[in-house]
């Protein structure tokens, strides 16, 4: 019995490290800019987007490779790669070097996260799996809540420490994983489509490049137009390849499942606003209000904390009354938080009466959405496609965040020296994203018919 809880602890630490890294880097942006000769926001945005795009593109292929060669082997290898890439991030002499190291980090994270659940479930009897899945799901929420304050504390020493902290934790976890985890494999179903994953990553990367550089190069510049055209061609080629590959990144027949397609599209749109929200909050507090990274980190934490608190109860309520009304409400609350910010937040730091209530309201919206859309996406899938469905959901989250950051950066650059004006444009974008997600969620089936057996619970997604 003790063994299964050790498995839960080891896999949860790996999941926590990878999840924390998605939130901890935002708070270091001001310090990174100062360290690299006042690097522009557009160049720094690739520190976030390089990670998000590669992570998203590799989630499904990495999971399939793990099923084939062994989940323990891939988990440990991904963890060690994540640790090595963290060391490279910490010693980065330039922004391009840091972005490259972050891409390697993303590869390691993509190897870890799909394997955590695959290692965890076989260690628990069927009746205890819901408890294990609940703890596993809560880890990402805890990482989101702790990311800003931990980042703020570490940046007080140096931005290098947001990466160095991964080294001792990761190495100790890898040592424990080798000793504790059992190897798990599934029957081989052919090699996953790594070329397709590369095409998707490059296509989204070029789309992001065009959005980020549009204000600087000019929207009619050949480089920007070329980026958009190449992105469209690569994504089209990716979809064509996915239609014929035996183990594609996205199984296109799944998109014919209405609840799956709508839930993932709503997730993509919602997280465009979510990506803009995280970075805009950091920039408002540190650059407009002049707060330290430490103070900003603690000031940001109530939002993710609300998301963590509301995610699990909303998931249970959604299972009872249907995901549609709760996910719709989540999108509306998220949009409402930005309406409040646009009406109240200004250059004067009035945190308790403006930013705090708005950010907490947005966090509640995130929790309601995250607690229901994963279930809506996977409920109508057969049990054999839960893992793939959850991975596609995770991919939609990361791609949406990358696009949202790119749009925010473009809006800020277009505003010139008026940073607050650029942030307000970003809040309008996030407001529209919330409304769009709510509209899509309202089109979900009233209650998706689950194909899962009672003995096999659908996993949440990290």
N, C-alpha and C positions, 0 to 999 in steps of 0.2 A: 504493500500500500504506500509506503514512504517513497518508493521509486517513482510512482506516477507524479507525485507532487514535486520531486526533484526535476523531472522532465518539464513540468509546467514552469518551474522557476527558471530553468536554463533558457527555454524558448521565449519566455516573457522578457528576459533581460535583453536577448537579441532583438526582439520586436521593439522594446523600449528604446534601445540605442538608435535603431533606424528611424523610428517615429520621431524621437526627440530632435534628430538632425533636421527634420523638415521645418521645425519651429524655432530652433535656437539660433540659426544663422541670421534671421531677419534683424534681430536686435543688435548685431555686430556691424551693421552697414555703416553707421557713422565712423566707427573706429577703423573699419577697413578703408574707407575713403581717405581718412587722414594718413593712414600707413602707406597708401599707394599714391602719393602725390595728388591728393584730392581727386581721385578717380571719379569719373562721371557715373551717374546713376544708371545710365544705359549699359555701361560696361559691367558694373557691379551686378546688374540684374541677371547676368548669365551665371553668376555663382548660385542663384536659386534655380534658374530655368534649365541650366545644363543638367543639374541633378534631377529635376522633376521630369524632364522629357525622356532621358535615358531610363530612369527608374520605371516610368510608365510603359515604355516600349518593351522592356525586358521582363515584366512581371509574369506574363503567360508563358513565354518560352522557358524562362528559368524554372518555373514550376513543373513544366513537362520534362525538362532535363533531369530535375530532381527525382521525379517519379521513375525515370528510366535508370539512372546510374546510382541512385540512393539518396534519400533525403538528408540523412545524417552527414554524408560526405559533402553534399552541396551546401548545407547549413554551415558546417565548420569552415569550408573553403570560402564561402561568402563572408563569414565573420572575420576571417583573417585578412581577406582582401579589403574589407571595410576598415579594419584597423590600420593596415599599411597605407591605404589612401588617406586616412585621417592624419597620419604622420606626414605625408607629403603636403596635405593642406596646411599643416602647422608651419612648415618650413618654406612655404611658397614665396618666391622672390618677386612675383608679378601676378597681375590679374589673370592673364592667359594660363599661367602655370596652375593657379588656384582653380580655375574653371576645369582644366583637365583633370586635376586631382579629384574634384567634386564628381566628375563623370565616373571615375573609377569607384568612388564611394557609392554612387548610384548602382553600379553593377553589383557590388557586394550586397547592398541593401535588397536589390531585386532577387538575389540568390537566397537571402535569409528569409524574407517575409513569407513567400508562398510555402516554404518548407516548415515554418513553425507550427501551423495548424495540422499539416500532414504528419508531423512527428507527435503532436500532442494527442490527437484523437485516438490512435491505436493504443495509447498507454492507459486510457480510461475505459471502464465498463460503460455500456450504453446509458445506464441510468445516471451516471455522474458527468456525462459529457456536457449537458447544458450548463452546469456549474463551471466546468473548465473553460467552455467557450465564453461564458460571461466574464470570467476573470481575464481571459485573453483579450476580449474586446475592450475591456476597461483600460488596458495598458496604454492604448493609443490616446485615450482621453486624458489620462494622467500625464502622459508625455506632452500633450498640447498645453495643459494647464501649467506644468512646471517649466516648459521651454523658455518663455520670456524671463522669469526671474532667475533661472539658472544661467541663462545667457547673460543677463545683466550683471550677475555676480562675477562670472568668469571674465567678462570684458573689463572689469575693474583692474584685473591683473594685466591682461592683454587678450586681443582677439585670438591669438594662437591657442589659448587654453580651451576655447570651445571645441577644438579638434583634439588637443592633447589629452583631454579627459577620457576620450574613447580608448586610449591605448591600454591602461591597466585594466579597465573594466572588460574590454574586449578580449584581452589575452587570458584573463582568469576565466571568463565565460567559455572560451574555446577549449581550455584545459578541462573544465568541468563537462563540456559537451562530449568530448572524446571518451571520458570515463562513464558518463551516465546514459547518454542517448543510445537507443537501439537503432540499427539500420532498418529502414523501411523502403521497399521497392514495389512498384506496380508492374504489371505485364507491359512489355514494350509495345508502343503503338506508332513507331516511326520517329524520325528525327523532327524536332520542332523547327518552325520556320524562322531561323535567325536572320536570313536575308530580308524577310518581310518585316521583322522587328527593326532592322537597320533602316529600311525604306520609310517606315512610319516615323522613327526618331528624326531622320534627316528632313522629312517633309514638314513635321511640326517645328523643327528647329529653323527651317527657312521661313516658315510663316511668322515665327516669333521674331526672327531677324528683321523681316520687312516691317513689322509693327514697331519694334523698338527703334530702328534707324530711320523710320519715315520722317519724323520731324527734323532730324539733322541733315539727311541726304536730300529730302524733298520727296513728296509722295509720287511725283511723276518721274523721278529719277529712274534711269534704266536698271540700277542695282536693286531698287525696291520693287519695281514691277517684275523684274526677273526672279526675285525671291518668291513673290506671290505665285507667279506662273509655275516655277519649278516645284513649289510646295503642292500646288493643285495636281500637277502631273504625277508627283511621287505618291500622294495619297490615293489618287485614282489607280495607279499601278499596284499599290499595296492592296487595295480592295479587290482588284482583278486577280492578283496572286492568291489572296485569301479564299477566293471562290473555288480555286482548283487545288490548293495545297492540301495534303492529307492531314497535316497538323498545324493549321494556321494560327496566327496570333489571335484573331477574332474569327470565331465560327459564324459565318454570315447567317446560316439558318436560325441561330439564336435571336437575331434581330427581327425575325418574323413573329417572335413571341412579344405581344403588344406590351405587356407590363415590363418586360426586360428592356425593350428598346426605349420606352418612354422614361423609365426610371434612370437609365444611364444617360439619356439626353438631358434630363432634368439635373442630374448630377454634374455633367459637364458645364451647363450654364450656371448652376449655383456656385460651383467652385471657381468660375471666372471672377465672380464677385468676392468670394472668400480670399483668393490670392491677392486681390487688390486691397481688401480690408486689412490683412495682416501687415503688409508693407506700408500702407498709408498711415496706420496707427503709429508705427515706429517713427516715420518721418514727421508726423505732426508733433509728437511729444518731444523728439530730440532736436529737430531742425527749426520748427516754428515756435514751439514753446521753450526751447533751450534746456530741456531737462537732461540729466545724465542718463546713460544707458541703464544704470542700476535702477534709478527711480522709474524710468520708462518701463523696464521689464516687470517690475511689481505692479505698475499701473495697468499694464496690459493683461495681467493674469486673470482678473475676474471674468473676462469674456470667455476664454477657453474653459475656465472652471465651470461656468454655467453650461457650456456645451457638454462637458463630462457628466454633470449632474443630471441633465435632462435626457441624455441619449438612451440610457437603459430603460427608464420608465416609459418613454415614448415608444420604444420598441415593443414593450409588453402591451401597452394600450393599442398600438397598431395591430398587433396580432389578434386583439379582441374585437375591435370595431372597424378594422381596415386601415391600411396605410395612407389612403388618399387624403382624408381630411387633415391628418396630422402633418404630413409632408407639405400640403398646401399652406397650412398655418405657419409652418416653419419658414417657408419662402416669404410669406407676407410679413412676418415679424422681422426677418432679416432686412427686407426692403424698408420697413418702418424705422429700423434703427438708423438707416442712412438719411431718411427724411428728417429725423430728429437732429442728426448731426448737421445737416445742411441748414436747418433752421436756427441752430443754437451755437455751434462751435465757431469760434473766431480766433483772432491772433492772441487774445488775452487768455492765459491759462486758467480756465474755470472748470476744473476736472470734475468735481463732485456733482455739479448741476448740469453738465453738458456731455462730456465724453463718457464718463463712467456709466450713467444709465443707458446711453445709446449702445455702448459696447456690450453691456450685460444683456440688453434686449437682443442684440445681434447674436450673442453667444447662445441664448435660448433658442433662437431660430436655427442655428447650426445644429444644436443638440436634437431638436425635433426632426430635422431633415436627416441627419446621420443615423438616427435611431430607426428610421422607417424606410428610406429609399433602398438600402441594401436588401431588406426583406422583400420589398416590392420587386426588386430586380431578380431575385432568385426563387421566389415562391412558386412560379409557374414552370420552373425548370425541373427536369428529372434529377434524382440524387446524384447520378453520375456526372452531372454538369455543374454541381454547386461550386466546386473549386474554380472551374473556368469562369463561371458567372461572376464569382466574387473578385477574381483577378481583373476581369474586364471592368467591373465597377471601380476598382482601385486605379485602373488605367485612366478612366474618365475623370476621376478626382484630380490626378496629377496633371493631366493635359489641360484641364480647366484652369487649375492654379497657374500653370505656366503662361497660358494665354492672358489671364487676368493681370499678372505681373507685367507682362509686355504692354498691355493696353494702358495700365497705370503709368508706366514709365514714359510712354509716348505722349500721354496727356500732360504730364508734368513738364516734359521737354518742350511741348508746344506752348506752355504758359510762360516760358522764359524765366525771368527772375521772380515771378509771382508764384512761389511754391504753394501757398495756401489756395490760390486759385486753381492750380493744377490738381491739388488734392481734392478740392471740391468737385472738379470735373470727374475725378476718379470715384467719388462717392455717388455721383449721379449714375455712373456706369454700374457700380455695385447695386444700387437701388433697382435699376432696370434688370440686372441679372437675377435679383431676388424675385421680382415680379414675373420674369420669364420662367424661372424654376417653379413658381407657384402655379402658373398657368399650365405647365406641362404636368405637374403633379396632380392637378385637378382633373386631368384627362385619363389618369390611371383607372383601371378597373376598380369598382367599389371594393371588391375583395378578391385578390388574385387567388385562384384555385391552386393550392399547394399539391405538388406531386411527391412531396417527401413523405416517407413513412414516419410513423410516430417514433420509431426507434432510431431514426437518423436525423438529428436536428440540422437545420441549415445554418452554416457558419456565418457569422458576421464578417465584415471585411475590415482590415486594418486601415 
